[in-house]
Amino acid sequence: EQLNLRNDVKDNAKAAQLRSQGNKMFHPNVKRYIEAIKLYNESIAFSEKGSTERSLAYANRSTICLKMHRFEDCLENIRLARESNYSGEKLNQREKEVKNALAKARNKNASSSKVSPDVVEEPELSYPVKKNAPQVANCLELRKNEEYGRHVVTTRKLKVGDVVMIERPFVTVLKDSFRYVRCDFCHGERPFTLIPCEGCTMAMYCSEECLSKAYNKYHRYECGLLRDMWEVFEEVSLIDIRMIAIAITTFDNNPEALKDHLDALDESNVNGFTMDWNKATQQDIFNTVHVLTTNQERRDSFFVAFYIFNATILHTLVLERTELGPVCEANPATNKILLDLILRYEQIVECNSKLLSFNAYKVKEYVAESFAVGCYPLISMLNHSCAPNVQRITLPDGRCAVFVIRPVLEGSQLFDSYEADHILNKRAMRQSMLSFMYSFRCTCEACTFNYP
Ligand SMILES: C[S@@+](CC[C@H](N)C(=O)[O-])C[C@H]1O[C@@H](n2cnc3c(N)ncnc32)[C@H](O)[C@@H]1O
């Protein structure tokens, strides 16, 4: 009650309010079209299916598309508005206008010899791949010791610019500011044509295909919880619930099968560097995430209590609002495993999640802007240094490439930076952040010699 938890429901009045805010941004004296599009999208997400509000928001979005010469997108919005029972005449005129403009643009393109498609160069691994793990160069090995736990070592000398890992994320969640700009499933930037989930106000998709893939892969278990979880705990809890959802769908939506699998799993035998990814099932891949470090034994009891508190709320909501409720009620052992997993993944996310970023152009310089948070099974094996020798770069499709940024000697460990590079942060601040979030005291060269 104190957290003011409530079901996420469509709300046409709120949709109308958001659309009118969008209209203010669209006004000829303001012309902040992207802000307007975001507000129209939020209005679409809040509106009920087939409602006047939804049709008006699509119609307004079509106006912006026309203004921005996005003719195909404009036609798509006209189609969506009509599908939502748009009743006015305005769209007929707009459709004519846009079809003419489109025909002209096509004629112009046909007569122009200059066709310059955007060619994006994709990085490739700089060395032959591991036979069992094509996402990793064959010179990388996973080792384990007292000081660092599991860590990644190179068996050959590496030079600056080498690419040694390119990995797909196991799970990702959009950051708030991109919720009404990017597809919640593929994260493609499609603000002009997003369509909403009909069950919640938090997820929009670039296509029916992504909507249905997301639903089957995880959204059916998170749909009713996302808004509350986001309002109370922000992104971390959203990845947590998404990981639980993926775990359950991986076992054919059967939590009992997941429980049996976990009961039989020997965690000490799971090693993503030696596993055969060419033949790996979804369950094998799930195992590599399930065994990521939680640091639970190193955490202060205050934090463990905090995680338990969060997990209890999430668990209660899952029981109340998803189809897992009756299953858990009938089987206390499954209920317990669900709570254990929520608590475990909350902590896994805390110390293993990475930002997915793109290069944004802001006031005369490019800066890395993060649009999502994700978890990568093998990249999670990289330990931290405030003077790292590798750097992660997000590729357009969400894969993460690991580049060497300082020469690395044969037999040395690869070190990533957990957003605590000595160039950007003072030692005291880095150390307190690392100890708070990752439960270790950093003894890297930058900390030892107090690099400026
Ligand atoms: C993303 S995991 C890295 C892999 C981890 N060593 C393992 O065994 O799973 C992050 C955790 O590794 C440990 N870690 C990372 N960098 C470290 C370092 N420089 N020194 C000691 N421990 C470190 C901390 O426990 C941290 O929370």
The ligand as an SDF file (V2000), in Angstrom:
LIG
                    3D

 27 29  0  0  0  0  0  0  0  0999 V2000
   31.4650   -9.4740  -13.7800 C   0  0  0  0  0  0  0  0  0  0  0  0
   32.0970  -10.4550  -12.4990 S   0  0  0  0  0  0  0  0  0  0  0  0
   33.6850  -10.8980  -13.1060 C   0  0  0  0  0  0  0  0  0  0  0  0
   33.9170  -12.4060  -13.0210 C   0  0  0  0  0  0  0  0  0  0  0  0
   34.0660  -12.9200  -11.6290 C   0  0  0  0  0  0  0  0  0  0  0  0
   35.4560  -12.8570  -11.2090 N   0  0  0  0  0  0  0  0  0  0  0  0
   33.5390  -14.3320  -11.4800 C   0  0  0  0  0  0  0  0  0  0  0  0
   34.2250  -15.1780  -10.9220 O   0  0  0  0  0  0  0  0  0  0  0  0
   32.4130  -14.5720  -11.9220 O   0  0  0  0  0  0  0  0  0  0  0  0
   32.3990   -9.1830  -11.3400 C   0  0  0  0  0  0  0  0  0  0  0  0
   32.9260   -9.6580  -10.0100 C   0  0  0  0  0  0  0  0  0  0  0  0
   34.2620  -10.1300  -10.1550 O   0  0  0  0  0  0  0  0  0  0  0  0
   35.0570   -9.7340   -9.0480 C   0  0  0  0  0  0  0  0  0  0  0  0
   36.0890   -8.7970   -9.5400 N   0  0  0  0  0  0  0  0  0  0  0  0
   36.0710   -8.0430  -10.6580 C   0  0  0  0  0  0  0  0  0  0  0  0
   37.1980   -7.3420  -10.8020 N   0  0  0  0  0  0  0  0  0  0  0  0
   37.9750   -7.6400   -9.7410 C   0  0  0  0  0  0  0  0  0  0  0  0
   39.2600   -7.2170   -9.3310 C   0  0  0  0  0  0  0  0  0  0  0  0
   39.9630   -6.3330  -10.0330 N   0  0  0  0  0  0  0  0  0  0  0  0
   39.7580   -7.7340   -8.1840 N   0  0  0  0  0  0  0  0  0  0  0  0
   39.0490   -8.6290   -7.4710 C   0  0  0  0  0  0  0  0  0  0  0  0
   37.8080   -9.0670   -7.8000 N   0  0  0  0  0  0  0  0  0  0  0  0
   37.2810   -8.5850   -8.9260 C   0  0  0  0  0  0  0  0  0  0  0  0
   34.1070   -9.0380   -8.0920 C   0  0  0  0  0  0  0  0  0  0  0  0
   33.5890   -9.9910   -7.2060 O   0  0  0  0  0  0  0  0  0  0  0  0
   33.0150   -8.5440   -8.9990 C   0  0  0  0  0  0  0  0  0  0  0  0
   31.7940   -8.3390   -8.3590 O   0  0  0  0  0  0  0  0  0  0  0  0
  1  2  1  0
  2  3  1  0
  2 10  1  0
  3  4  1  0
  4  5  1  0
  5  6  1  0
  5  7  1  0
  7  8  2  0
  7  9  1  0
 10 11  1  0
 11 12  1  0
 11 26  1  0
 12 13  1  0
 13 14  1  0
 13 24  1  0
 14 15  1  0
 14 23  1  0
 15 16  2  0
 16 17  1  0
 17 18  1  0
 17 23  2  0
 18 19  1  0
 18 20  2  0
 20 21  1  0
 21 22  2  0
 22 23  1  0
 24 25  1  0
 24 26  1  0
 26 27  1  0
M  CHG  2   2   1   9  -1
M  END
$$$$
